[in-house]
Amino acid sequence: MKKQIVMLFLFVGIFHVSAQKYATKTGNLKFEASVDSFEEVAAENKNTSAILDSGTGDIAVLTLMKGFRFKVALMEEHFNENYVESDKFPKASFKGKIEDFDVSKLSASAKPVKISGDLTLHGRIKKITANAKIQKVDDKITITGNFEVTPGDFAIEIPKIVSKKVADKIKVNFNLPLSKM
């Protein structure tokens, strides 16, 4: 009996050690809140960090709000100062899990998955589910996908004077090229 318990602990220990972590500091986040007939409201952040535990499917993503770049500098300034209040809330983060994740089933063919978890932005937390695709080529795992949120989900107020120029639903796209740590 003792021998079986020791073997069980050894097996669990080996399995746990064999689980790899994958990470990036160059993930890409884009959002768009444009409305037809008005100036484009869109931005991109090419310095998003993410980490994936291949043993559990747990994923965490972090981005700095001041890292979003707009085509119009004044729009970027308003975004940081008036809407997301980047000095007060400098980061957005996501902590979640890839549903039914099994690293051994990944291949170069992108497989659809759902990712569920908590998105923290502007001091508020919202549960979200994102549709994504995941693929593994050599030692790299790439996760791409999208989801929608509203400014109200995070207590971000859009002044009436510009409310017709900003979409009610904000489309967020992500591309996370993860490498073994």
C-alpha positions as CSV (number, residue, x, y, z in Angstrom):
1,M,0.0,0.0,0.0
2,K,2.8,2.4,0.9
3,K,4.5,1.6,-2.3
4,Q,1.3,2.5,-4.3
5,I,1.0,5.8,-2.5
6,V,4.6,6.7,-3.2
7,M,4.2,5.8,-6.8
8,L,1.1,7.9,-7.0
9,F,2.9,10.9,-5.6
10,L,5.8,10.4,-8.0
11,F,3.4,10.2,-11.0
12,V,1.5,13.4,-9.9
13,G,4.8,15.2,-9.3
14,I,6.2,14.2,-12.7
15,F,3.0,15.2,-14.4
16,H,2.9,18.5,-12.7
17,V,6.6,19.3,-13.6
18,S,6.0,18.2,-17.2
19,A,3.2,20.9,-17.7
20,Q,4.8,23.7,-19.6
21,K,4.0,27.4,-19.4
22,Y,3.8,29.5,-22.5
23,A,4.1,33.2,-22.5
24,T,4.3,36.4,-24.6
25,K,5.0,40.1,-24.1
26,T,4.1,40.9,-27.7
27,G,0.4,40.0,-27.7
28,N,-1.9,42.1,-29.8
29,L,-5.2,43.6,-28.6
30,K,-7.4,45.7,-30.9
31,F,-10.7,47.3,-30.1
32,E,-13.2,49.1,-32.3
33,A,-16.1,51.3,-31.2
34,S,-16.7,53.0,-34.5
35,V,-20.1,54.2,-35.8
36,D,-21.0,54.6,-39.5
37,S,-20.6,58.2,-40.8
38,F,-18.3,59.3,-38.0
39,E,-14.5,59.2,-37.4
40,E,-13.0,55.8,-36.7
41,V,-12.8,54.9,-33.0
42,A,-10.2,52.2,-32.9
43,A,-6.9,51.4,-31.2
44,E,-4.3,48.7,-31.0
45,N,-1.8,47.6,-28.3
46,K,1.1,45.5,-29.5
47,N,2.7,44.9,-26.0
48,T,0.2,42.8,-24.2
49,S,1.5,40.1,-21.9
50,A,0.0,36.7,-21.5
51,I,0.8,33.4,-19.9
52,L,-0.8,29.9,-20.4
53,D,-0.4,26.9,-18.2
54,S,-0.5,24.0,-20.7
55,G,-1.4,21.5,-17.9
56,T,-4.6,23.2,-16.8
57,G,-5.6,25.6,-19.6
58,D,-5.4,28.5,-17.2
59,I,-4.6,31.8,-18.9
60,A,-3.8,35.3,-17.7
61,V,-3.5,38.4,-19.9
62,L,-2.3,41.9,-18.9
63,T,-2.2,45.1,-20.9
64,L,-1.3,48.7,-20.0
65,M,-4.0,51.1,-21.0
66,K,-1.5,53.8,-22.2
67,G,-0.2,51.2,-24.7
68,F,-3.2,51.6,-27.0
69,R,-2.4,53.6,-30.1
70,F,-5.0,55.6,-32.0
71,K,-4.7,57.1,-35.5
72,V,-5.7,60.5,-33.9
73,A,-3.5,61.7,-31.0
74,L,-6.3,63.8,-29.5
75,M,-8.6,60.7,-29.4
76,E,-5.8,58.8,-27.6
77,E,-5.5,61.6,-25.1
78,H,-9.2,61.7,-24.4
79,F,-9.3,57.9,-24.1
80,N,-6.6,57.9,-21.4
81,E,-7.7,61.0,-19.5
82,N,-11.4,61.1,-19.7
83,Y,-12.7,57.5,-20.4
84,V,-10.5,54.8,-19.0
85,E,-8.6,57.2,-16.6
86,S,-5.3,55.4,-17.2
87,D,-3.5,57.2,-14.4
88,K,-6.0,55.9,-11.9
89,F,-6.5,52.5,-13.6
90,P,-3.3,51.8,-15.6
91,K,-4.0,48.1,-16.4
92,A,-6.6,45.8,-17.8
93,S,-6.3,42.1,-17.0
94,F,-8.0,38.8,-17.8
95,K,-7.8,35.6,-15.7
96,G,-9.6,32.6,-17.1
97,K,-9.5,29.2,-18.5
98,I,-9.7,27.6,-21.9
99,E,-12.6,25.2,-21.8
100,D,-11.8,21.5,-22.4
101,F,-8.1,22.3,-23.0
102,D,-5.8,19.4,-23.9
103,V,-2.4,20.5,-25.2
104,S,-1.8,17.0,-26.6
105,K,-4.7,17.6,-29.1
106,L,-3.3,20.8,-30.5
107,S,-1.9,20.9,-34.0
108,A,-1.1,23.4,-36.8
109,S,-4.8,23.4,-37.7
110,A,-6.6,26.0,-35.7
111,K,-9.2,24.5,-33.3
112,P,-12.2,26.5,-32.0
113,V,-12.3,26.9,-28.2
114,K,-14.1,29.0,-25.7
115,I,-12.2,31.0,-23.1
116,S,-14.1,32.1,-19.9
117,G,-13.0,34.2,-17.1
118,D,-12.9,37.6,-15.4
119,L,-12.0,40.8,-17.3
120,T,-10.9,43.6,-15.0
121,L,-10.9,47.1,-16.5
122,H,-11.5,50.6,-15.0
123,G,-11.7,49.1,-11.5
124,R,-14.6,46.8,-12.4
125,I,-14.7,43.0,-13.0
126,K,-17.0,41.3,-15.6
127,K,-17.3,37.7,-16.5
128,I,-16.8,37.2,-20.2
129,T,-16.6,34.3,-22.7
130,A,-14.5,34.7,-25.8
131,N,-14.7,32.7,-29.0
132,A,-11.2,31.8,-29.9
133,K,-9.0,29.6,-32.1
134,I,-5.9,27.9,-30.9
135,Q,-3.1,26.2,-32.7
136,K,0.3,24.8,-32.0
137,V,3.2,24.8,-34.4
138,D,6.5,23.5,-33.0
139,D,7.0,25.1,-29.6
140,K,4.6,27.9,-30.2
141,I,0.9,28.2,-29.3
142,T,-1.2,30.9,-30.9
143,I,-4.5,32.0,-29.6
144,T,-6.7,34.4,-31.6
145,G,-10.2,35.5,-30.8
146,N,-12.7,38.1,-30.0
147,F,-15.4,39.3,-27.6
148,E,-17.7,42.3,-27.0
149,V,-18.1,44.6,-24.1
150,T,-20.0,47.8,-23.4
151,P,-18.6,50.9,-21.7
152,G,-21.3,50.6,-19.1
153,D,-19.9,47.1,-18.1
154,F,-17.0,49.0,-16.6
155,A,-18.6,52.2,-15.5
156,I,-17.0,54.2,-18.3
157,E,-19.2,57.2,-19.0
158,I,-19.5,58.5,-22.6
159,P,-20.5,62.1,-22.6
160,K,-23.8,62.8,-24.4
161,I,-22.0,65.2,-26.8
162,V,-20.0,62.3,-28.3
163,S,-22.3,59.3,-27.5
164,K,-23.6,59.1,-31.0
165,K,-20.0,58.8,-32.3
166,V,-19.1,55.8,-30.1
167,A,-20.7,52.3,-30.6
168,D,-22.7,50.8,-27.8
169,K,-20.8,47.5,-28.2
170,I,-17.0,47.6,-28.3
171,K,-15.5,44.8,-30.4
172,V,-12.2,43.4,-29.0
173,N,-9.9,41.2,-31.0
174,F,-6.8,39.4,-29.6
175,N,-3.8,37.6,-31.0
176,L,-1.5,35.9,-28.5
177,P,1.6,34.2,-29.9
178,L,2.9,32.2,-26.9
179,S,6.3,30.5,-26.6
180,K,7.6,28.0,-24.1
181,M,9.1,29.6,-21.0
